Amino acid sequence: MDEPRPARRSRALITLVLLLAAEAALLWGVVVWLILELLTDQPTSFASAVAILVLTVVAAAWVSTITVATLRGRSWIRAAAVTWQLVQVFIAIGCFQGFYARPDLGWALLVPSVLVIVLLFTRSVLEATRPGDPR
């Protein structure tokens, strides 16, 4: 009896997974950096520092979950990924403005976010993440 062959993943889906994995890895890197800062430096507000750390852990876990679910072809990833990418776009816009503007960080957030949004709606990714048969 033949076993079902795994579906071949498109380049768009692989690129999407790689971009999401890079975002997740960078978020986990920020978590480590925040922990080190909390242990080695005196924050102005300890409660605020812990709150930012917790929010970053939640974001890193969420993007990691989206990445794994994308590999598994889950249909809900589109809404979750678009939501996260819009958060990054709004942060990127903030990076272009103000007295402490950091356009380099703005571009580093904006470009991958736009790419992920575009990839989410390509035909091959839509087909790979289509909901299954409701039976």
N, C-alpha and C positions, 0 to 999 in steps of 0.2 A: 504494500500500500504506500502510495506516494505521500510524503509530508508536504503541507503547503509551503511554498517558497516565500520568504519574506519579500514584501513589496520593495521595489527599488526606490530609493529616495532621490528626489530631484535636486539639482544644484541649488535652486532657490531655497528649498527646505533646509539643505545642509548649511547654506550661508546664513539663513535665519537662525538656526540653532547655534552656529558659531558666534554670531553677534550677541544673542541672548546669553550664551555661556560667558562671553567676555564681560558683558555687563554684570552678570552675577559674580564673576571672579573679582572684578574691581570693587563691587560692593562689599564682598567678604574681606578684601584688602583694607577698605575703609574701616570695617568693624575692628580689625586687628589694630590699625593705627589709632582709632578712638580709645580702645582698651589701653594701649600703651600710653597714650596721652593722659588718660584718667589715672593711671598708676604712677606716672612720673612727674606730672605737673599739677599745680593747685588750680582747679577751675574756679572761675568767679562764682558760679552757681553749680554746686554738686548735683542738685536735683535736675537742672537743665542738661548737664552733661550726661547723666544717666538716661534721661528721656531721649536725647538725641541718639545715644548708643542703642537703646531698645528699638527705636524707630528704624535705625539702619539695619539692625539684625532682622527685623520683620521684613524690610524691603529686600534684603539679600536672600532670605528664605523664599519670599514670594517669587522673585525673578528666577531663582533656582528651580522652583516648582514649575514655573511656566516653561523653562528650558526642557526639563524632563518630559513634561506633558506634550510639548511640541514634537519631541522625538517619538512619542507614543501615538501621535496623530489625534489628540483630543480636540474636539470642536470648540471647547470653551476658551482655548488659548487666545483666540483672536481678540476678544473683548478685554481679557486681562492684559495682554501685551500692548494693545492700543492705549489702554489706561496708563500703564507705566510709561510708555513712550511720550504721551502727552505731558505727564509730570516732568519728564526730562526736558521736553521742549520748553516748558514754562520756566524751568530753572535756567536753561540755556539763554532764553531771552533776558532773564535777569542778569546773567553774566556779561551781557553786552552793554549794560547801562550802569550809571552811577559813578561815584567817586572812586570806588575800588573795582572798576570794571575789569573783567578777565576774558577778553574775546577768545583767547586760546582755549579756555575751558568751555566757553559757549559753543565754539565750533566742535570741540571734542564730544559734546553732548548732543548737539543738533544733528550732525551728519549721520551718526549711527541710528538715531531715533527716526529720522526720515527714511533711511534705508529699511529699517525693520517694518515701518508702517507700509511702505511700498511692497515689500516682500510678502507681508501677511495677506495681501490681496492679489497676488499673482495666481494664475490658474493652477499651477502645479501644487502650490501650498494649499489653496482652497480645496483641491481634490484630496490631498493627503490628510486634511483635517476635517473632512466632511463627516457629519454625524452618521453613525451606523444605522442599520436596519432596525426600526423600532420594535420588531417582533420579540 
